[in-house]
Structure formats: structure tokens, C-alpha cells
Amino acid sequence: MSDGLRVTIADFRAAGICPRARDLFFVPHGLDWRAFVREGIPAEELLATGDARAAQVVEVARGRQ
């Protein structure tokens, strides 16, 4: 189910993951870091990776809605 939520760099920062997000999360999952920084990323796309950190960041993003 799509709720249209886009996760931003601010959400990664709020989750305490930002300093290493590119190397720990985006590169290993083949996600485009530069596009993410510019536009954010759909929460569904993060959750589809199955990464526990993705779920953590999406929850932070949902909390700001």
C-alpha cells in the first residue's frame, strides 16, 4: 500500500544513520545516493530492501507527518 511518503536526508539524520548512510545503506542496496539527496526516496523502495535500518528510518519519517 502506497502512502506516498518520501524519506529525506533529514530522516536519516534524525535516525542517527546519516554520516554513513551512503556506504552502509545506499551502495550495498544499489540505490542512487545523489538522486536521494536531491529528491528523497519513496518509503516503499527503502522497505523493499528488507534492511532493518530502512524500517527504522521510515518510522522516523512517518513520525514527522
N, C-alpha and C positions, 0 to 999 in steps of 0.2 A: 504494500500500500504506500503510495507516494504522498508525502505531506508537503513536498516542495521545499523542505528545509535545506539550506546551503550552509555548510560548515566553512568557517573562515579561519584565517591565521590567528585571530583573537581567541577563538575557541580552543585551538591547540595551546596557546599561551595560558589560558585560564585552567586548562587541564594539566599544566606543568610539563608539557611534552615539546613545546616549540623549539628549544635550542637544537635538538637533534631530530626533529620530525622528518626532515628531508632524508637523512641517512637511515634512520630507524624504521620509517614507515613508507614514505613515497617511493624511494628507489626499489626496495625489495618487492613492493607490490606493483611495480610498473606504472605508477601514477605520475602524471605530469605536474611537477612541482611549480614550475613557472606559471602555468595556467591556474593552478590552485591559488597562488599568491595574488594573482590579478582578479580572479573571479569567484574564489571559493570552490567547493566541490559538493555535489549532492550527497546528502547523508546516506542515501541508499547505496551509493557507489562505495563509500567507506565501509558500511556494514557488510557489503557483499564480499569483502576480503576475508571476513571471519576473524580478523585480528582483534584481540581484546582491547587494545588501545583505541581502536576505531570506535568501539561501543562506548568507551569512556568519553571520548571527545564528542560524540553525537549526543550523549546525555547532557554534557555541558552546553552544547548548542541549543538543545531543547529547553534547557533552563532559562535561556535568555529570551525565549519567545514570549 
